[in-house]
């Protein structure tokens, strides 16, 4: 199974603030950014049919996903589909730090979190924040991958030989940079610290493979590798 992953386009973001799940509006440049993103998706699809369109619930993703589903240029691929909202595609959960200026966050708590970022949860109180850890995020993204594999296997057309069904199934995911970094770790084996050097600009589009036979071993290997960083 193939997954085409799209990061939302530019947003109006306040400088210096901790932003994860705040529902920021799309930038006024959206109308100019959208055609290029759409054309990139069309080219990457190469005529393949989309089985599902999933989106983060935040409006910067859901509005883009809705436009893709209704775009005549994509009717060959997504005709009849509506975007499905899935909370596992949300950006990182910073808990009570969300929306605060980074300079206003307790420096001791912030230092502890940054030194233990795989398992320490963001936000207050000390020791165990009310947000999530990076391992929490990896776990939910891995869970989504497993569901996509199961859904892809069940939804593959009977017209394809059994060995080809997963390859012929394409899902579109509209999400955030943090989720895409998790996919690089889980599905391509990139160590989690190294994913932060990967350029994932607004409107980025990437394709990942979710082979039916080996996805569990891929996810297990990726999660273990991440946990040792």
C-alpha positions in Angstrom: 0.0 0.0 0.0 1.2 3.5 -0.8 0.5 6.6 1.3 0.9 10.1 -0.1 1.4 12.5 2.8 0.8 16.3 2.5 1.7 19.0 4.9 -0.7 21.9 5.1 0.2 25.2 3.4 1.4 28.3 5.2 -0.4 29.6 8.3 -0.6 32.8 10.2 1.7 31.9 13.0 2.6 34.1 16.0 6.4 34.5 16.5 8.1 32.8 19.4 5.1 30.8 20.5 4.7 27.1 21.3 2.3 25.9 18.6 1.1 22.4 18.1 -2.6 21.9 18.2 -3.7 25.6 18.1 -6.2 25.9 15.2 -4.2 28.5 13.3 -5.8 29.9 10.1 -4.3 29.4 6.7 -2.3 32.3 5.3 -3.7 34.7 2.8 -1.3 33.1 0.3 -3.3 29.9 0.3 -5.0 30.6 -3.0 -1.6 31.0 -4.6 0.0 28.0 -2.9 -2.9 25.5 -3.6 -2.5 25.0 -7.4 1.2 24.0 -7.2 0.4 21.6 -4.3 -2.5 20.1 -6.3 -0.4 19.7 -9.4 2.3 17.9 -7.3 -0.3 15.5 -6.0 -1.7 14.8 -9.5 1.8 14.1 -10.8 2.7 11.8 -7.9 -0.5 9.9 -8.2 0.3 9.1 -11.9 -3.2 8.0 -12.6 -3.6 5.8 -9.5 -6.9 5.7 -7.7 -7.2 7.0 -4.1 -8.8 4.6 -1.6 -9.1 7.1 1.3 -8.5 10.7 2.2 -7.7 11.3 5.9 -7.0 14.6 7.5 -6.0 16.1 10.8 -9.1 17.8 12.4 -7.4 21.2 12.5 -8.8 23.6 9.9 -5.4 24.2 8.2 -5.5 20.6 7.2 -9.2 19.8 6.8 -9.9 22.8 4.5 -7.0 21.7 2.2 -8.3 18.1 2.3 -11.8 19.2 1.4 -10.5 21.3 -1.5 -8.5 18.3 -2.8 -11.5 16.0 -2.7 -13.6 18.5 -4.7 -11.0 19.6 -7.2 -11.9 18.6 -10.8 -8.2 18.0 -11.6 -8.3 15.2 -9.0 -11.7 13.7 -9.9 -10.0 10.7 -11.6 -8.5 9.8 -8.2 -10.8 10.9 -5.4 -14.3 11.0 -7.0 -16.9 10.3 -4.4 -14.5 10.6 -1.5 -15.0 12.9 1.5 -12.1 13.6 3.8 -12.1 11.6 7.0 -11.0 13.4 10.2 -8.5 11.4 12.3 -7.0 12.7 15.5 -4.0 10.5 15.1 -2.9 13.0 12.4 -2.8 15.9 14.8 0.4 17.8 15.5 2.3 17.3 18.7 0.4 17.9 21.9 2.2 20.5 24.1 -0.5 20.4 26.8 -0.6 23.5 28.9 2.4 25.0 27.1 0.3 25.3 24.0 0.1 29.0 22.8 2.6 30.2 25.4 5.7 32.2 24.5 8.7 29.8 24.8 10.4 32.4 27.0 7.5 32.3 29.4 7.7 28.5 30.1 9.5 27.4 33.3 13.1 27.0 32.1 13.7 24.0 34.5 10.7 22.1 33.2 11.6 23.0 29.6 15.2 21.8 30.1 14.0 18.5 31.6 11.7 17.9 28.7 14.3 18.7 26.1 16.8 16.3 27.8 14.2 13.5 27.9 12.2 14.3 24.9 11.4 10.8 23.8 9.5 9.8 27.0 9.0 13.0 29.0 5.6 14.6 28.3 5.4 18.2 27.4 3.5 20.7 29.6 3.0 21.0 33.3 3.2 19.7 36.1 6.9 18.8 36.6 7.8 15.2 36.1 4.9 14.2 33.9 3.3 16.9 31.7 -0.2 17.1 30.5 0.8 16.9 26.9 2.4 14.0 25.1 5.9 12.6 24.7 7.5 11.9 21.4 7.0 8.2 22.0 3.3 8.8 22.6 3.2 10.5 19.2 5.1 7.7 17.5 2.7 5.2 19.0 -0.4 6.9 17.7 1.1 7.4 14.2 2.1 3.7 14.2 -1.5 2.7 15.1 -2.8 4.8 12.2 -0.4 3.0 9.9 -1.6 -0.4 11.0 -5.2 0.6 10.4 -4.3 1.9 6.9 -2.7 -1.4 6.1 -5.8 -3.4 7.3 -8.1 -1.0 5.4 -6.0 -1.2 2.3 -6.0 -5.0 2.2 -9.8 -5.1 2.8 -10.5 -2.4 0.2 -8.3 -3.5 -2.6 -10.1 -4.3 -5.9 -10.7 -8.0 -6.6 -9.6 -7.2 -10.2 -6.0 -7.1 -9.0 -4.0 -10.3 -8.2 -3.6 -10.8 -4.5 0.1 -9.9 -4.6 -0.6 -6.6 -6.3 -3.5 -5.3 -4.3 -1.6 -3.5 -1.6 0.6 -1.8 -4.2 -2.4 -0.5 -6.1 -4.0 1.1 -3.1 -3.1 4.7 -2.4 -4.3 6.8 0.6 -3.9 10.6 0.9 -3.1 12.0 4.4 -3.2 15.8 5.1 -1.3 16.5 8.2 1.5 18.3 10.0 5.3 18.3 10.0 5.6 16.4 13.3 3.5 13.5 12.0 5.6 13.4 8.8 8.8 13.2 10.8 7.3 10.2 12.7 6.6 8.5 9.3 10.2 9.0 8.3 11.3 7.2 11.5 8.7 4.5 11.4 8.7 3.6 7.7 12.1 4.6 6.5 14.1 3.9 9.6 15.5 7.4 9.9 16.6 7.9 13.6 14.2 10.3 15.2 16.8 13.1 16.0 17.9 13.0 12.3 14.3 13.6 11.1 14.6 17.2 12.4 17.2 17.9 9.7 14.7 16.9 6.9 13.2 19.9 5.2 9.4 19.6 5.4 8.2 23.0 4.2 4.6 24.1 4.1 2.8 22.3 1.2 5.4 19.5 1.2 4.3 16.2 -0.5 5.9 12.8 0.1 5.1 9.2 -0.6 5.7 6.3 1.8 5.2 2.5 1.4 3.2 0.4 3.7 3.9 -3.2 2.6 1.3 -5.6 4.0 3.7 -8.4 4.9 6.4 -6.4 6.7 4.7 -3.4 8.1 4.6 -4.8 11.7 8.3 -5.5 11.6 9.0 -2.0 10.1 7.0 -0.3 12.8 8.5 -2.4 15.6 12.0 -1.7 14.4 11.3 2.0 13.9 9.7 2.5 17.3 12.6 0.6 19.0 15.2 2.6 17.2 13.5 5.9 18.2 13.3 4.8 21.8 17.0 4.4 22.1 17.8 7.9 20.9 
